[in-house]
């Protein structure tokens, strides 16, 4: 009897082992699916929807006639490099992509390294016809660009001192504009919706300031005509020009967020 029952016991244990292995495989598959749920959702749901939306936008695109006498420059206003943990792309590869895609310039926005923004690390200036503008993402939404080489900024520095250091070392910062475009509307606004308009307005203000200064010093002499009142008139004129640029930036933010005239601008209290 023992010899006859031994094969039966082996079969029973084999079935149990197979069931346990099958259950373990199913459990492992469920764990993997749960772990990859976000990636799978994006792959089969989000990305197809986005591609369909892009196709619809491309179908509506209309060519815009160029303006004679102006040059067109295409660029990237926010990009990480090998110094950011979520990119790790070397500058040589960035240059190769810029050349292959016809991009003219790139504004770098790496994460700080142990809270420090070392502007001696990144590429800067022209590299084979492509312009590299160094920059970092710092605390409280502060994003300085173009600070002089060799300067190291720290997130431990208070915001006012940090802003002064950026300005004194030739940098460009648009934190104030970002805060304005985030806090002025009555509805909730996110940083990702306003940083591009803020940077564009900051660049426009810097360019406008330089052009306005050249205009005042080379083409007009208000003091000779209006005396001491001329300085006040020039100040008010610049305030008007700067305000107009800032308002255009607000329109840019509204357009990017899809706000239409007549939409409610106060947050719901429900």
One Martini backbone bead per residue (centre of mass of N, CA, C, O) as a GRO file, in nm:
protein
  270
    1UNK     BB    1   0.056   0.064  -0.019
    2UNK     BB    2   0.291   0.261  -0.008
    3UNK     BB    3   0.376   0.234  -0.305
    4UNK     BB    4   0.096   0.328  -0.423
    5UNK     BB    5   0.081   0.615  -0.264
    6UNK     BB    6   0.334   0.779  -0.350
    7UNK     BB    7   0.247   0.891  -0.632
    8UNK     BB    8  -0.003   1.042  -0.522
    9UNK     BB    9   0.148   1.237  -0.333
   10UNK     BB   10   0.321   1.368  -0.549
   11UNK     BB   11   0.089   1.485  -0.714
   12UNK     BB   12  -0.027   1.661  -0.491
   13UNK     BB   13   0.232   1.831  -0.442
   14UNK     BB   14   0.254   1.929  -0.734
   15UNK     BB   15  -0.013   2.081  -0.745
   16UNK     BB   16   0.049   2.273  -0.511
   17UNK     BB   17   0.301   2.397  -0.634
   18UNK     BB   18   0.168   2.506  -0.889
   19UNK     BB   19  -0.035   2.687  -0.745
   20UNK     BB   20   0.171   2.862  -0.599
   21UNK     BB   21   0.317   2.960  -0.850
   22UNK     BB   22   0.069   3.084  -0.988
   23UNK     BB   23  -0.001   3.280  -0.759
   24UNK     BB   24   0.273   3.428  -0.763
   25UNK     BB   25   0.253   3.528  -1.055
   26UNK     BB   26  -0.010   3.685  -1.025
   27UNK     BB   27   0.088   3.870  -0.796
   28UNK     BB   28   0.329   3.990  -0.951
   29UNK     BB   29   0.160   4.108  -1.184
   30UNK     BB   30  -0.007   4.298  -1.006
   31UNK     BB   31   0.228   4.460  -0.894
   32UNK     BB   32   0.338   4.559  -1.168
   33UNK     BB   33   0.076   4.697  -1.261
   34UNK     BB   34   0.062   4.893  -1.021
   35UNK     BB   35   0.343   5.024  -1.069
   36UNK     BB   36   0.257   5.084  -1.396
   37UNK     BB   37  -0.010   5.247  -1.413
   38UNK     BB   38   0.084   5.525  -1.511
   39UNK     BB   39   0.234   5.440  -1.771
   40UNK     BB   40  -0.007   5.289  -1.899
   41UNK     BB   41  -0.203   5.524  -1.906
   42UNK     BB   42  -0.029   5.708  -2.085
   43UNK     BB   43   0.014   5.511  -2.325
   44UNK     BB   44  -0.321   5.437  -2.372
   45UNK     BB   45  -0.449   5.742  -2.304
   46UNK     BB   46  -0.300   6.018  -2.286
   47UNK     BB   47  -0.123   6.018  -2.546
   48UNK     BB   48  -0.351   5.978  -2.756
   49UNK     BB   49  -0.501   6.237  -2.678
   50UNK     BB   50  -0.271   6.435  -2.733
   51UNK     BB   51  -0.229   6.361  -3.030
   52UNK     BB   52  -0.514   6.441  -3.119
   53UNK     BB   53  -0.488   6.736  -3.034
   54UNK     BB   54  -0.244   6.803  -3.213
   55UNK     BB   55  -0.382   6.738  -3.481
   56UNK     BB   56  -0.601   6.954  -3.453
   57UNK     BB   57  -0.404   7.195  -3.441
   58UNK     BB   58  -0.257   7.144  -3.711
   59UNK     BB   59  -0.518   7.177  -3.886
   60UNK     BB   60  -0.546   7.499  -3.787
   61UNK     BB   61  -0.298   7.591  -3.909
   62UNK     BB   62  -0.154   7.911  -4.010
   63UNK     BB   63   0.019   8.096  -4.205
   64UNK     BB   64   0.267   8.349  -4.144
   65UNK     BB   65   0.375   8.631  -4.243
   66UNK     BB   66   0.656   8.786  -4.283
   67UNK     BB   67   0.888   9.029  -4.162
   68UNK     BB   68   1.068   9.262  -4.277
   69UNK     BB   69   1.394   9.283  -4.116
   70UNK     BB   70   1.360   9.014  -3.954
   71UNK     BB   71   1.453   8.777  -3.717
   72UNK     BB   72   1.441   8.428  -3.657
   73UNK     BB   73   1.416   8.273  -3.325
   74UNK     BB   74   1.477   7.960  -3.185
   75UNK     BB   75   1.376   7.837  -2.851
   76UNK     BB   76   1.465   7.746  -2.510
   77UNK     BB   77   1.339   7.828  -2.168
   78UNK     BB   78   1.353   7.513  -2.052
   79UNK     BB   79   1.642   7.329  -1.929
   80UNK     BB   80   1.823   7.042  -1.874
   81UNK     BB   81   2.106   6.867  -1.748
   82UNK     BB   82   2.354   6.678  -1.600
   83UNK     BB   83   2.292   6.851  -1.321
   84UNK     BB   84   2.023   6.693  -1.329
   85UNK     BB   85   1.842   6.424  -1.209
   86UNK     BB   86   1.610   6.445  -1.462
   87UNK     BB   87   1.844   6.412  -1.706
   88UNK     BB   88   2.168   6.372  -1.777
   89UNK     BB   89   2.254   6.563  -2.018
   90UNK     BB   90   2.485   6.645  -2.220
   91UNK     BB   91   2.599   6.914  -2.399
   92UNK     BB   92   2.664   6.767  -2.662
   93UNK     BB   93   2.373   6.661  -2.701
   94UNK     BB   94   2.230   6.931  -2.704
   95UNK     BB   95   2.379   7.041  -2.951
   96UNK     BB   96   2.289   6.823  -3.149
   97UNK     BB   97   1.984   6.885  -3.124
   98UNK     BB   98   1.989   7.181  -3.207
   99UNK     BB   99   2.100   7.124  -3.494
  100UNK     BB  100   1.875   6.913  -3.588
  101UNK     BB  101   1.620   7.131  -3.512
  102UNK     BB  102   1.694   7.451  -3.538
  103UNK     BB  103   1.797   7.566  -3.276
  104UNK     BB  104   1.938   7.871  -3.140
  105UNK     BB  105   1.849   7.848  -2.827
  106UNK     BB  106   1.926   7.806  -2.460
  107UNK     BB  107   1.772   7.785  -2.138
  108UNK     BB  108   1.890   7.707  -1.847
  109UNK     BB  109   1.738   7.494  -1.552
  110UNK     BB  110   1.884   7.387  -1.314
  111UNK     BB  111   1.943   7.233  -1.043
  112UNK     BB  112   2.059   7.247  -0.753
  113UNK     BB  113   2.366   7.186  -0.570
  114UNK     BB  114   2.321   7.173  -0.259
  115UNK     BB  115   2.189   7.476  -0.293
  116UNK     BB  116   2.378   7.543  -0.550
  117UNK     BB  117   2.466   7.797  -0.800
  118UNK     BB  118   2.695   7.717  -1.054
  119UNK     BB  119   2.812   7.930  -1.324
  120UNK     BB  120   3.077   7.739  -1.405
  121UNK     BB  121   2.943   7.469  -1.535
  122UNK     BB  122   2.807   7.581  -1.770
  123UNK     BB  123   2.726   7.663  -2.063
  124UNK     BB  124   2.830   7.952  -2.270
  125UNK     BB  125   2.733   8.086  -2.535
  126UNK     BB  126   2.876   8.011  -2.829
  127UNK     BB  127   2.808   7.688  -3.007
  128UNK     BB  128   2.811   7.641  -3.317
  129UNK     BB  129   2.572   7.879  -3.329
  130UNK     BB  130   2.480   7.822  -3.026
  131UNK     BB  131   2.295   7.947  -2.754
  132UNK     BB  132   2.405   7.964  -2.412
  133UNK     BB  133   2.205   7.997  -2.109
  134UNK     BB  134   2.253   8.025  -1.793
  135UNK     BB  135   2.071   7.833  -1.527
  136UNK     BB  136   1.839   7.828  -1.235
  137UNK     BB  137   1.663   7.662  -0.987
  138UNK     BB  138   1.516   7.813  -0.712
  139UNK     BB  139   1.384   7.948  -0.462
  140UNK     BB  140   1.063   8.070  -0.478
  141UNK     BB  141   1.090   8.082  -0.812
  142UNK     BB  142   1.380   8.145  -0.864
  143UNK     BB  143   1.529   8.241  -1.200
  144UNK     BB  144   1.842   8.265  -1.302
  145UNK     BB  145   2.011   8.440  -1.574
  146UNK     BB  146   2.334   8.516  -1.684
  147UNK     BB  147   2.536   8.482  -1.481
  148UNK     BB  148   2.837   8.513  -1.399
  149UNK     BB  149   3.120   8.367  -1.410
  150UNK     BB  150   3.191   8.212  -1.086
  151UNK     BB  151   2.918   8.225  -0.964
  152UNK     BB  152   2.766   8.158  -0.635
  153UNK     BB  153   2.456   8.049  -0.533
  154UNK     BB  154   2.219   8.048  -0.251
  155UNK     BB  155   1.942   7.919  -0.070
  156UNK     BB  156   2.034   8.054   0.209
  157UNK     BB  157   1.963   8.309   0.091
  158UNK     BB  158   1.793   8.571   0.091
  159UNK     BB  159   1.590   8.703  -0.144
  160UNK     BB  160   1.697   8.995  -0.154
  161UNK     BB  161   2.000   8.925  -0.177
  162UNK     BB  162   1.976   8.742  -0.422
  163UNK     BB  163   1.868   8.957  -0.618
  164UNK     BB  164   2.115   9.143  -0.593
  165UNK     BB  165   2.328   8.940  -0.694
  166UNK     BB  166   2.208   8.899  -0.973
  167UNK     BB  167   2.221   9.197  -1.066
  168UNK     BB  168   2.534   9.252  -1.007
  169UNK     BB  169   2.599   8.979  -1.210
  170UNK     BB  170   2.414   9.006  -1.486
  171UNK     BB  171   2.135   8.907  -1.426
  172UNK     BB  172   1.816   8.737  -1.477
  173UNK     BB  173   1.493   8.812  -1.322
  174UNK     BB  174   1.125   8.691  -1.275
  175UNK     BB  175   0.982   8.676  -0.994
  176UNK     BB  176   0.791   8.922  -0.977
  177UNK     BB  177   0.619   8.841  -1.222
  178UNK     BB  178   0.530   8.568  -1.123
  179UNK     BB  179   0.383   8.670  -0.871
  180UNK     BB  180   0.185   8.853  -1.019
  181UNK     BB  181   0.052   8.627  -1.210
  182UNK     BB  182  -0.039   8.449  -0.957
  183UNK     BB  183  -0.193   8.676  -0.761
  184UNK     BB  184  -0.387   8.862  -0.927
  185UNK     BB  185  -0.576   8.659  -0.978
  186UNK     BB  186  -0.883   8.504  -0.860
  187UNK     BB  187  -0.748   8.246  -0.946
  188UNK     BB  188  -0.587   7.959  -0.986
  189UNK     BB  189  -0.228   7.960  -1.022
  190UNK     BB  190   0.041   7.821  -1.191
  191UNK     BB  191   0.372   7.817  -1.254
  192UNK     BB  192   0.357   7.673  -1.541
  193UNK     BB  193   0.171   7.920  -1.662
  194UNK     BB  194   0.396   8.181  -1.605
  195UNK     BB  195   0.705   8.151  -1.670
  196UNK     BB  196   0.718   8.223  -1.970
  197UNK     BB  197   0.592   8.508  -1.963
  198UNK     BB  198   0.789   8.619  -1.751
  199UNK     BB  199   1.046   8.585  -1.917
  200UNK     BB  200   0.954   8.752  -2.161
  201UNK     BB  201   0.910   9.017  -2.005
  202UNK     BB  202   1.193   9.046  -1.890
  203UNK     BB  203   1.332   9.067  -2.164
  204UNK     BB  204   1.166   9.309  -2.268
  205UNK     BB  205   1.252   9.506  -2.043
  206UNK     BB  206   1.554   9.499  -2.095
  207UNK     BB  207   1.537   9.587  -2.391
  208UNK     BB  208   1.370   9.846  -2.343
  209UNK     BB  209   1.574   9.985  -2.158
  210UNK     BB  210   1.803  10.005  -2.363
  211UNK     BB  211   1.647  10.158  -2.586
  212UNK     BB  212   1.554  10.395  -2.411
  213UNK     BB  213   1.837  10.491  -2.330
  214UNK     BB  214   1.933  10.550  -2.620
  215UNK     BB  215   1.710  10.751  -2.693
  216UNK     BB  216   1.767  10.963  -2.471
  217UNK     BB  217   2.086  11.011  -2.530
  218UNK     BB  218   2.068  11.048  -2.871
  219UNK     BB  219   1.767  11.200  -2.955
  220UNK     BB  220   1.705  11.348  -2.678
  221UNK     BB  221   1.623  11.675  -2.485
  222UNK     BB  222   1.418  11.756  -2.237
  223UNK     BB  223   1.573  11.965  -2.062
  224UNK     BB  224   1.599  12.186  -2.285
  225UNK     BB  225   1.276  12.228  -2.289
  226UNK     BB  226   1.161  12.154  -1.969
  227UNK     BB  227   1.371  12.094  -1.777
  228UNK     BB  228   1.306  11.945  -1.481
  229UNK     BB  229   1.047  11.806  -1.611
  230UNK     BB  230   1.181  11.601  -1.806
  231UNK     BB  231   1.242  11.367  -1.610
  232UNK     BB  232   0.947  11.309  -1.542
  233UNK     BB  233   0.853  11.244  -1.830
  234UNK     BB  234   1.044  11.005  -1.877
  235UNK     BB  235   0.944  10.833  -1.643
  236UNK     BB  236   0.647  10.812  -1.738
  237UNK     BB  237   0.711  10.683  -2.009
  238UNK     BB  238   0.839  10.423  -1.896
  239UNK     BB  239   0.597  10.334  -1.728
  240UNK     BB  240   0.415  10.295  -1.972
  241UNK     BB  241   0.584  10.085  -2.124
  242UNK     BB  242   0.608   9.876  -1.895
  243UNK     BB  243   0.304   9.837  -1.848
  244UNK     BB  244   0.243   9.732  -2.132
  245UNK     BB  245   0.421   9.479  -2.114
  246UNK     BB  246   0.283   9.353  -1.864
  247UNK     BB  247   0.000   9.331  -1.992
  248UNK     BB  248   0.085   9.143  -2.218
  249UNK     BB  249   0.167   8.917  -2.024
  250UNK     BB  250  -0.120   8.873  -1.913
  251UNK     BB  251  -0.239   8.788  -2.186
  252UNK     BB  252  -0.056   8.545  -2.222
  253UNK     BB  253  -0.155   8.392  -1.973
  254UNK     BB  254  -0.455   8.378  -2.053
  255UNK     BB  255  -0.409   8.225  -2.318
  256UNK     BB  256  -0.263   7.976  -2.191
  257UNK     BB  257  -0.524   7.919  -1.989
  258UNK     BB  258  -0.803   7.980  -2.152
  259UNK     BB  259  -0.908   8.265  -2.118
  260UNK     BB  260  -1.215   8.437  -2.140
  261UNK     BB  261  -1.429   8.664  -2.198
  262UNK     BB  262  -1.639   8.650  -1.901
  263UNK     BB  263  -1.498   8.501  -1.710
  264UNK     BB  264  -1.448   8.393  -1.413
  265UNK     BB  265  -1.225   8.541  -1.142
  266UNK     BB  266  -1.347   8.392  -0.903
  267UNK     BB  267  -1.343   8.187  -0.657
  268UNK     BB  268  -1.482   7.928  -0.526
  269UNK     BB  269  -1.690   7.867  -0.217
  270UNK     BB  270  -1.777   7.553  -0.224
   0.00000   0.00000   0.00000
